[in-house]
Each structure stands twice: as structure tokens, then as C-alpha cells.
Amino acid sequence: MDGKQKSVAAITQELQNCSEEALIALCSNLRTDPRKSVQLLAEKAMKRLEKEKKELERVQGMIDFEREIAGSTIYCGIDEAGRGPLAGPVVAAAVIMPRDGKIPYVNDSKQVSEKKREQLYEQILKEAVSYGVGIVDAKRIDEINILQATYEAMREAVSQLTLPLGHVLADAVRIPKLTVAQTPIIKGDAKCYSIAAASIIAKVTRDRIMREYDRIYPGYGFSDNKGYGSAAHIETLKKKGPVPIHRRTFISAFWQGEQD
């Protein structure tokens, strides 16, 4: 049965399920179909294929970039989420990704929608060779400052990895007290596949924590603002005062009440 004899629904299903080589051949045939709707399906399928190829090339470029730095050694990418918020923890993730695969759309977590981040998070954890997550709460952040707390979370994440590391790739920071070789990379979450994967793990982990805090401390909008200083969050903070997850060293401009 050729393309002219198939229903539009059947052609749509076939376009979704065939291999790249088969898709190219099928679209070539469908372009001669007298039905405009079928021709449009073929055109859309080829555009989708081209987009997917470009995405895989982008991800491969990230992988090539980080491997040029780390060489043949076992390396991880590391990144954090939550340095800027008024409330909640700072979360760091370290991840070793396999050398024989790549996940499309892995990118700096800020460039990925929340829905897509959740999907990528599950896929990254499934495919990762090893990963670790470090979480430092607001009280500790106030004790040692946010930079030192971030380093502490990063060291904890690295300590959870199960393979002997030869190199750490970090997003723009050099982590004190690590004995392994490391390279700080400016905008590393947009340049390095492993750092981008770590940024997604850290971001999704922290967002889930903040959604749970929203249930415990309703009214501050933690599910939406994730602890950042949105206008609504600041207004509630001024009216109701802080809750235990607020960083006291961060909220002095908005709250001058008693510190619990």
C-alpha cells in the first residue's frame, strides 16, 4: 500500500514511528501525494528531523568540549541551585554521565522549561553512571555564608560519587578542599554536558524541596517563587515575618523584627 492509499491518520502514525532513514524515504514519496495535508505532514516531519539532528549536534558539541578538557579520565560535572533566594537550601549536584550516550535537550536548567526539566531529571538519573546531591539548609547558610555553604554542598555531592574521579568540571567556581583536579568553566552549564546535567538535577531537587516547604509554610508562595524575592513573597514576609527556612542574613532589608 503506497502513501496515496493510506489515510492521513495512518500516515501520521507511520511518520512518528519510522527510523530516520525510513522517514527520509517516506517523506520523499509523500511530497508527490496530491493531498495538501499529506504534503504538509511530510514537510513537518522533515523539519522535526532537522531540529532533532541539530539538537544532537549541539549536545555532542558540549560533550566534545568537556572531553577535550578532562581527557580520558573519569570526570564529573557539578553545579548548584539556590544561591540567590531569600529562603530554602542551596543544593549542589555532581554527575558522571556515560561516554556512550547523550540525552537531547540537556542544557543549562534556566534554559529548560519546568516540565522538560522534570522529564530530563528522570532520564539523567536513569542513565547516569553515578551522581550525588548535597543540600545545605538556611541555618547553615547564615552561619558560614552562602559561598561557603555552596562549596560545602558541592563537596558533599562529590563525596557521594561511587567511581574514582580524575577531574571535576564546575560551573565558574573552584571548590576548596577537593583533592581531585578541577577546572572552573565560565557558563559551564551552557557549555558542558555533565555540568548541564548536574544543573538540572540540582534545580529539580531544590524545586521539589520548595514545593514541600510551601505545604508546610503556606502563604509565602514557595511553590511558585521557590524562595526567591518576588514582590508577593517580600510583601508576605513584611506582613507575617520569616519562617524557619528564611535566610536571616538575606532578609534584613525586608525584616527588622526579632530573630528566632
C-alpha positions as semicolon CSV with decimal commas, in nm:
position;residue;x (nm);y (nm);z (nm)
1;M;0,000;0,000;0,000
2;D;0,160;0,335;-0,101
3;G;0,115;0,679;0,051
4;K;-0,178;0,767;-0,177
5;Q;-0,381;0,475;-0,046
6;K;-0,324;0,537;0,322
7;S;-0,537;0,758;0,541
8;V;-0,390;1,075;0,685
9;A;-0,414;0,918;1,032
10;A;-0,221;0,611;0,919
11;I;0,048;0,826;0,755
12;T;0,079;1,038;1,070
13;Q;0,134;0,724;1,278
14;E;0,390;0,590;1,033
15;L;0,584;0,918;1,034
16;Q;0,603;0,907;1,413
17;N;0,731;0,552;1,434
18;C;0,978;0,500;1,150
19;S;1,356;0,526;1,163
20;E;1,547;0,828;1,032
21;E;1,641;0,654;0,706
22;A;1,286;0,530;0,652
23;L;1,146;0,873;0,739
24;I;1,353;1,045;0,472
25;A;1,241;0,794;0,207
26;L;0,878;0,813;0,318
27;C;0,871;1,193;0,313
28;S;1,021;1,192;-0,034
29;N;0,730;0,977;-0,154
30;L;0,469;1,176;0,036
31;R;0,573;1,501;-0,128
32;T;0,417;1,368;-0,451
33;D;0,087;1,288;-0,280
34;P;-0,192;1,505;-0,427
35;R;-0,334;1,576;-0,080
36;K;-0,207;1,905;0,061
37;S;-0,249;1,777;0,417
38;V;-0,018;1,485;0,344
39;Q;0,243;1,711;0,186
40;L;0,232;1,931;0,497
41;L;0,279;1,625;0,719
42;A;0,591;1,532;0,524
43;E;0,724;1,887;0,547
44;K;0,668;1,900;0,924
45;A;0,829;1,559;0,971
46;M;1,142;1,669;0,785
47;K;1,161;1,993;0,987
48;R;1,130;1,789;1,307
49;L;1,407;1,558;1,191
50;E;1,633;1,852;1,110
51;K;1,563;2,007;1,450
52;E;1,646;1,680;1,626
53;K;1,970;1,643;1,430
54;K;2,076;1,998;1,521
55;E;1,995;1,930;1,886
56;L;2,206;1,615;1,890
57;E;2,489;1,808;1,724
58;R;2,461;2,076;1,995
59;V;2,477;1,816;2,273
60;Q;2,766;1,637;2,104
61;G;2,949;1,969;2,089
62;M;2,906;2,005;2,467
63;I;3,041;1,653;2,517
64;D;3,338;1,715;2,288
65;F;3,418;2,038;2,474
66;E;3,429;1,878;2,818
67;R;3,622;1,572;2,700
68;E;3,886;1,796;2,549
69;I;3,938;1,937;2,898
70;A;3,912;1,615;3,102
71;G;4,068;1,376;2,852
72;S;4,024;1,004;2,910
73;T;3,997;1,031;3,288
74;I;3,673;0,975;3,480
75;Y;3,518;1,315;3,537
76;C;3,202;1,467;3,678
77;G;3,012;1,785;3,618
78;I;2,893;1,983;3,917
79;D;2,653;2,273;3,961
80;E;2,427;2,430;4,220
81;A;2,080;2,577;4,254
82;G;1,959;2,828;4,507
83;R;2,241;3,070;4,581
84;G;2,019;3,377;4,546
85;P;1,686;3,305;4,720
86;L;1,573;3,454;5,049
87;A;1,462;3,113;5,174
88;G;1,539;2,745;5,148
89;P;1,858;2,545;5,099
90;V;2,135;2,564;4,846
91;V;2,155;2,237;4,653
92;A;2,452;2,103;4,457
93;A;2,463;1,804;4,226
94;A;2,758;1,611;4,082
95;V;2,710;1,364;3,799
96;I;2,918;1,126;3,590
97;M;2,748;1,065;3,257
98;P;2,819;0,763;3,035
99;R;3,062;0,803;2,746
100;D;2,848;0,607;2,502
101;G;2,529;0,812;2,501
102;K;2,375;1,157;2,505
103;I;2,037;1,295;2,606
104;P;1,884;1,557;2,375
105;Y;1,781;1,891;2,529
106;V;2,016;1,867;2,828
107;N;2,112;2,230;2,882
108;D;2,153;2,498;3,146
109;S;1,848;2,436;3,368
110;K;1,743;2,801;3,333
111;Q;1,702;2,746;2,958
112;V;1,469;2,447;3,003
113;S;1,100;2,463;3,096
114;E;0,991;2,319;3,430
115;K;0,803;2,035;3,260
116;K;1,102;1,947;3,043
117;R;1,339;1,968;3,342
118;E;1,132;1,710;3,526
119;Q;1,148;1,477;3,226
120;L;1,521;1,527;3,181
121;Y;1,581;1,479;3,554
122;E;1,432;1,129;3,542
123;Q;1,624;1,041;3,228
124;I;1,955;1,174;3,363
125;L;1,921;0,976;3,687
126;K;1,836;0,664;3,488
127;E;2,137;0,695;3,257
128;A;2,397;0,846;3,493
129;V;2,692;0,627;3,584
130;S;2,692;0,790;3,928
131;Y;2,552;1,103;4,088
132;G;2,543;1,278;4,424
133;V;2,341;1,559;4,578
134;G;2,449;1,794;4,858
135;I;2,197;2,006;5,049
136;V;2,287;2,284;5,294
137;D;1,998;2,447;5,482
138;A;1,925;2,810;5,560
139;K;2,060;2,793;5,915
140;R;2,397;2,671;5,793
141;I;2,398;2,934;5,517
142;D;2,357;3,203;5,784
143;E;2,639;3,051;5,987
144;I;2,906;3,029;5,718
145;N;2,772;3,249;5,431
146;I;2,626;3,140;5,100
147;L;2,954;3,092;4,915
148;Q;3,099;2,859;5,178
149;A;2,764;2,679;5,202
150;T;2,769;2,627;4,826
151;Y;3,119;2,479;4,846
152;E;3,004;2,255;5,131
153;A;2,709;2,128;4,926
154;M;2,937;2,067;4,628
155;R;3,188;1,869;4,833
156;E;2,907;1,660;4,976
157;A;2,773;1,588;4,625
158;V;3,118;1,482;4,502
159;S;3,169;1,260;4,807
160;Q;2,865;1,053;4,710
161;L;3,004;0,951;4,370
162;T;3,093;0,583;4,352
163;L;3,373;0,597;4,094
164;P;3,730;0,724;4,147
165;L;3,731;1,073;3,999
166;G;4,014;1,209;3,792
167;H;3,864;1,551;3,721
168;V;3,585;1,782;3,830
169;L;3,424;2,029;3,592
170;A;3,242;2,306;3,780
171;D;3,033;2,599;3,671
172;A;3,259;2,903;3,722
173;V;3,398;2,808;4,066
174;R;3,700;2,629;4,206
175;I;3,591;2,423;4,505
176;P;3,821;2,444;4,808
177;K;3,937;2,129;4,988
178;L;3,889;1,897;4,691
179;T;4,194;1,679;4,629
180;V;4,096;1,592;4,272
181;A;4,192;1,804;3,969
182;Q;3,925;2,056;3,876
183;T;3,851;2,310;3,607
184;P;3,613;2,602;3,663
185;I;3,432;2,690;3,340
186;I;3,253;3,022;3,290
187;K;2,893;2,947;3,182
188;G;2,981;2,581;3,213
189;D;2,615;2,480;3,240
190;A;2,569;2,601;2,881
191;K;2,900;2,460;2,751
192;C;2,945;2,123;2,924
193;Y;2,705;1,832;2,904
194;S;2,787;1,699;3,250
195;I;2,758;2,038;3,418
196;A;2,425;2,098;3,242
197;A;2,302;1,757;3,363
198;A;2,413;1,847;3,717
199;S;2,233;2,182;3,694
200;I;1,908;2,002;3,610
201;I;1,946;1,757;3,899
202;A;2,018;2,041;4,142
203;K;1,735;2,261;4,016
204;V;1,468;1,990;4,016
205;T;1,577;1,864;4,358
206;R;1,557;2,212;4,507
207;D;1,226;2,294;4,339
208;R;1,073;1,978;4,486
209;I;1,202;2,073;4,831
210;M;1,048;2,419;4,799
211;R;0,714;2,277;4,689
212;E;0,713;2,066;5,005
213;Y;0,800;2,374;5,212
214;D;0,504;2,552;5,054
215;R;0,282;2,285;5,210
216;I;0,449;2,327;5,550
217;Y;0,460;2,709;5,539
218;P;0,161;2,821;5,330
219;G;0,116;3,180;5,223
220;Y;0,469;3,259;5,107
221;G;0,425;3,114;4,760
222;F;0,726;2,884;4,783
223;S;0,582;2,656;4,513
224;D;0,589;2,946;4,270
225;N;0,877;3,169;4,379
226;K;1,098;2,886;4,513
227;G;1,213;3,124;4,785
228;Y;1,331;3,400;4,553
229;G;1,241;3,757;4,636
230;S;0,928;3,804;4,430
231;A;0,711;4,104;4,515
232;A;0,442;3,880;4,665
233;H;0,696;3,688;4,872
234;I;0,853;4,007;5,010
235;E;0,512;4,152;5,090
236;T;0,415;3,840;5,286
237;L;0,750;3,842;5,463
238;K;0,693;4,203;5,574
239;K;0,342;4,124;5,700
240;K;0,392;3,785;5,861
241;G;0,763;3,775;5,932
242;P;1,005;3,494;5,849
243;V;0,964;3,120;5,886
244;P;1,247;2,882;5,984
245;I;1,364;2,831;5,625
246;H;1,427;3,202;5,565
247;R;1,792;3,306;5,548
248;R;1,821;3,571;5,816
249;T;2,133;3,719;5,656
250;F;1,938;3,765;5,331
251;I;1,617;3,927;5,461
252;S;1,748;4,216;5,672
253;A;1,636;4,466;5,409
254;F;1,277;4,343;5,441
255;W;1,251;4,232;5,801
256;Q;1,388;4,402;6,110
257;G;1,186;4,208;6,364
258;E;1,312;3,967;6,626
259;Q;1,530;3,683;6,501
260;D;1,411;3,343;6,619
